[in-house]
């Protein structure tokens, strides 16, 4: 069973998708196991062998299976288009006989896959782009795309990255200084794209209400982390909120689905590449738990939770 989102369970809607699956079936999809731990227990109880595509490790061999990267790439692109469409002015500088239109100033917060695509897209549309990230490695990537990097403490940033390439949660002192630095920049910014996520955790708040209050009327913020709590205080999932000072906060859910054809095509190729690990030359299902990609994504098997992190959490809960 290949799915996009997690299967619905009893009480979530009709039909109960999990109940329709036979015991011993293999389920592969974006299952949100770190957020939906009760689902994982349900998969084990139902005898389902479940794989979570968002847990594919970021190693060279797994690049073709990296669902988070393929979908985040589209989300970063679409976020800039949404912002440009909602913004009441032109993005590029225009010099005309009637006068000069200044370029829009864009700030991208979080320079992962989504953030880097947002930078590239905003640059192509003619915006003056800056970006910020807690990871030191992001500085070179941001500048290679022609954007300027907002840095508050380069030395502290060197410790803000995990071995897997994700950002760690920043300490309170660093967060405070970062907020002050960004707040000053926001006074001149027209469009903000927020992309920061921490796997398995609530999204970090990057822009507080007080920070939104210093922005100019007509400014636009796109919060790509809205489904995990959001990077912006005052966001509402699935809605566009207009603040008292005229700033729009766009909180669309499932942004890749707003480019459904491309999102589906890329996701299908991710799944096809992943299936190559599970199907042998005789076209039989063969789950090799010793394979590091299989091991990282396998949640349940044989009626038990087998993923080390989730099994430990389940045992602690019991």
N, C-alpha and C positions, 0 to 999 in steps of 0.2 A: 504494500500500500504506500504509494508516493503521495504526499500531501504538501501543501504550502503551509498552512497554519495547523496548530494542534487540533486533534479531533475533539469535538464537543462531547461532554459527558452528561449524565442525567441531571436535569435541572438547569442546563445552560441553553437549551433550545431543542428543537425537534429536527431530525431524529437524534437519538443518543448514538453518535457515531461509533464510540468505543464499544458499545454493547453489540454492534453489528459485525464486529471483527471476530473471526474465529480464533480459537486458542492455537498458538504456534505461528500466527501470522507475523510478518516482519513489517514494521512501520518506520518510515523514513520521512522526516520533515523538519520544519522549524517548530520545535516542540516547547521552547521556552522552559527547559528543565530546571534552571536555577530560580525562576520565578514561580513556576507551577509544580512544586514538589509533590503535591497531592496527586497530580496527574501521573507522575512517575510511579508512585505507589500503586495507582490503579492499573498501569500497564503491567506491572509485575504480577498483580493479583489476577489479571485477565490472561496471563500467560503469553503476553505480546513481547516480541523481540523488538525493542525500540532504539532507533538511532536519531540523535539530534544534530542536524546539519550546522547549527550555529556553533557547535563545539569542535568543528574541524580545526586542527592546529594550523597555525600560520608557519608552515614549513614549505620549502620549495616544491616538494613532491605533491603537496595538497593544493597548490594554487588554483588548479582547474576546478576544484571542489569548494572553494572558499565562497560560500553563499553570502556571508556578511560583506565581503569586499564587492562582489558583483552588484548587490542590491544597494549598498551604500554609495557606490559610484553614481548610480542613477539618482539616488536621493539628493546628493550634493548638487548635481546638475539641475534637477527639477526645482530645488529650493530657491536657486537664484532666479529662475524663470518666474516662479510664483511671486518672489519679492519684486522683481522688475515690473511685473504686470500690475501689482498692487500699488507700487510707488507712483506718486503723482507727477513725476518728472522724467526727463530723459536720462539714460545712463551715461552715454559718452559726452565728452566736450564737443560743443558745436559752435563754430565761429561763423556767424552770418552777418549780413549787412544790417540786420536789425539789432545786433548785439551778440554777446558771447554767452552761451549756456555752460556753466561749470559742470565737470563730471561728477557723478555720484560717488560718494566715498563709502566703501564697503569694508566691513570688518567680519572676518571669519574666525569663529572661536572653536578651536579643535581642528588640528591639521592631520587627521587620519585620512582614510580613503575618501569619505564624503567631503571633508573639509578641503582637501587638495583639489577635488573636482569642482567644488564651489569656487575656489580661487581662480582656477583656469577659466571657468565659465564667466565669472564676473569680469575678468580681464578681457575676454573676447568681446563682451558687451560694452567695453569702454570704461568701466569703473576704475577708480583709483583704489587699490586693494591693499589692506593690511591684514595680518592674522596673528593669532596668539595660540599657544599650546604650552602645556606644562613639560613636555618632553624636549630635551635639548636637541635630539636628532631631527626634530621637525623644522628647526631654524633653516637648515640648508635646503630642505625640500621646499619650504615656503618661498625662500629667496630665489630658488631656481625657476619658479613660475612667475617671477617678476613682481612679487608682492613684498611689502616690508614686514618685518617681524617685530611684534611688540614684546620686549623682554623685560622682566622685572629683576630677575636674578639668575644669570646663566649657570652659575655654579650649583645652585639649588636644583635647577632643572635637570641636571645630569643624573640625579637620583630618582627622577620622576617617571621612569619607564620600566616595565616588567621585561623579563626575558622573552616573552611572547610578542613584544612590540606594542602592548597596550599601555595606557597611562594609568599610573597609580593615583589614589586619592591624595590630594595635596594636604599638607599640614596647615593648621589654623593660621600661623604667622605668615606663611607663604601666601595663603588664600587671601588674607587681609591686604597684604601689599599688592597682590595681583589685582584685587578689586579696585583699589585706589588708582592704580595705573590705568586700568581699563575705563574706569569712570571718567577720568580726565579725557581719554580719547573719545568716549561716546558723545561728548559735547559737539563734536564735529562730524560724527558719523551719520550717514543717511540710511544704510541698510546693514543689518547684522544677521549672520547665518550662524546658528548655534548647533554644534554637532557632537558635543562631548558625552560619551557613555563610559560606564565602568561595568564590565561583564558581571552579571549576577547581582548588581547593586542598583539602588536608586540613582538616577542621573544626578550629577553634581549641579548645584545652583551656581550659575556663572553671572547672571544678571539679576540683581535684586530690584524691588520696586523703587528704591531710592535711586538706583542707577538708571532705571527707565525714565525717572522723572527729570533727569538732566538732558535727555535727548530732545531734539527739535521736533515741533509738530510736523506730521507727515512722514516721519521716519518709520521704517518697517523692520520688524524682527521676525525671523523664521526659526522656530524651535523644532529641530528634527528629533529631539530627545523626548518629546511630549508624552510618548507612550510609556516611558519609564520614569515619569514624574516631571520631566522637563528641566531645561537649563535656565528657564526664565520664570521668575515669580509673577503670578497673575495670569499664566497661560491657562487655557481650557482646551483639553483634547477634543479634536474635531471641529474647533471653532476659530474664528478670527475675532480677537478681542481688541477694542479700541480704548486706550487709557484716557484719563482725564486731560492729559496734556497732548492728546492727538497722536500717540504712537500706536501703530497696529502690531499686534502679536499674533502671528499665524501659527496655528497648532494643528495642522492636518495630520490625521492618523495614516499610517501605512503609505508614506509618500511614494515608494517605488511603484505601488499599484496605480498611481496617477500617470505612469508611463507603462501601462499594462503589457503591451506587446513585447517591448524590449525586456521588461522585468521577467516575463514568463519565459522568453527565449533563453536568457542567461541562466535562470534558475533551472530550466530543463537540462541545460548543458552541465551545470554543476551536479545534478542528480545522476546524469548519465556517467560522468566521470567517477562518481562515488560508487555506482553499481559495478563498475569495473573491478573494484576491490572485493566484491561479494559473489561474483559469478565466475566460476572457473572455465577452463577451455572447453569442457564438455557441456557448458551452459547449466551447470548445477549450482545451487546456492551453497556457498562455502564461507562461513564466517570465521576468519582467522583472528582470534582475540590477541594474538601476539603482534599483529600489525599495529604500529603506533597510531595510525589514523583511525582504524577500527576501534582500538582500545579507548581513544579519546572521545569517541562519539557514541559508543554503545552504552545505553542506559540500563536496560533490563534484558534478561535472558533466562529461560528455564524457570520462570516464576519468581525470580529474585532480582533485586537491584544490584547491578554489577559495577556501575560506575563508581570508582573509589570515593570521590568527593560526596556524591549523593548517598552512597551506602553508609558512609560515616555519619552523615547528617541524619539519615533515617534511624540508625542505631542509637544516636544521641537522643533523638526525639522519643524513641521507644523507652 
